[in-house]
């Protein structure tokens, strides 16, 4: 199956099905020997410091997903 055919099929899915597929793809990629670039490592360190210092606040994943699914 070609990638365009897959994209066309994904467009037909409900938001909940797309979210489930996204979760699957993230898990699939995390099983790979993926290596973050130095730029991403630096960015993640910056975000972690912002959270730890209280400059930034996080949101529970369930709230973020619910907001996405309500669109």
C-alpha positions as CSV (number, residue, x, y, z in Angstrom):
1,X,0.0,0.0,0.0
2,X,1.3,3.4,-0.9
3,X,1.7,6.2,1.7
4,X,-0.9,8.4,0.0
5,X,-3.5,5.6,0.1
6,X,-2.8,5.3,3.9
7,X,-3.2,9.0,4.3
8,X,-6.5,9.0,2.5
9,X,-7.8,6.2,4.7
10,X,-6.6,8.0,7.9
11,X,-8.6,11.1,6.8
12,X,-11.8,8.9,7.0
13,X,-11.2,8.0,10.6
14,X,-13.0,9.6,13.5
15,X,-11.1,11.8,15.9
16,X,-11.0,9.1,18.5
17,X,-9.6,6.6,15.9
18,X,-7.0,9.1,14.7
19,X,-5.9,9.7,18.3
20,X,-5.6,5.9,18.9
21,X,-3.6,5.7,15.6
22,X,-1.3,8.5,16.7
23,X,-0.7,6.8,20.1
24,X,0.1,3.6,18.2
25,X,2.6,5.4,15.9
26,X,4.3,7.1,18.8
27,X,4.7,3.7,20.5
28,X,6.0,2.2,17.3
29,X,8.6,4.9,16.9
30,X,9.6,4.7,20.5
31,X,10.5,1.0,20.0
32,X,13.1,2.2,17.4
33,X,16.7,3.1,18.1
34,X,15.7,6.8,17.8
35,X,18.2,9.3,18.9
36,X,17.3,12.9,19.7
37,X,19.3,15.7,18.1
38,X,21.3,17.9,20.4
39,X,18.9,20.8,19.6
40,X,15.9,18.7,20.9
41,X,17.8,17.6,24.0
42,X,18.5,21.3,24.7
43,X,14.9,22.2,24.2
44,X,13.7,19.4,26.4
45,X,16.1,20.5,29.1
46,X,14.8,24.1,28.8
47,X,11.2,22.9,29.1
48,X,12.0,20.7,32.1
49,X,13.7,23.6,33.9
50,X,10.7,25.9,33.2
51,X,8.4,23.3,34.7
52,X,10.7,22.7,37.7
53,X,11.0,26.4,38.4
54,X,7.3,27.1,38.1
55,X,7.8,29.4,35.0
56,X,5.6,27.0,33.0
57,X,2.9,24.6,34.1
58,X,1.8,21.4,32.6
59,X,-1.6,19.9,31.9
60,X,-2.8,16.4,32.5
61,X,-2.7,14.3,29.3
62,X,-6.4,13.4,29.7
63,X,-7.3,17.1,29.5
64,X,-5.2,17.7,26.4
65,X,-6.6,14.7,24.7
66,X,-10.2,15.7,25.7
67,X,-9.6,19.1,24.2
68,X,-8.3,17.6,20.9
69,X,-11.2,15.2,20.7
70,X,-13.8,17.9,21.3
71,X,-12.8,19.8,18.2
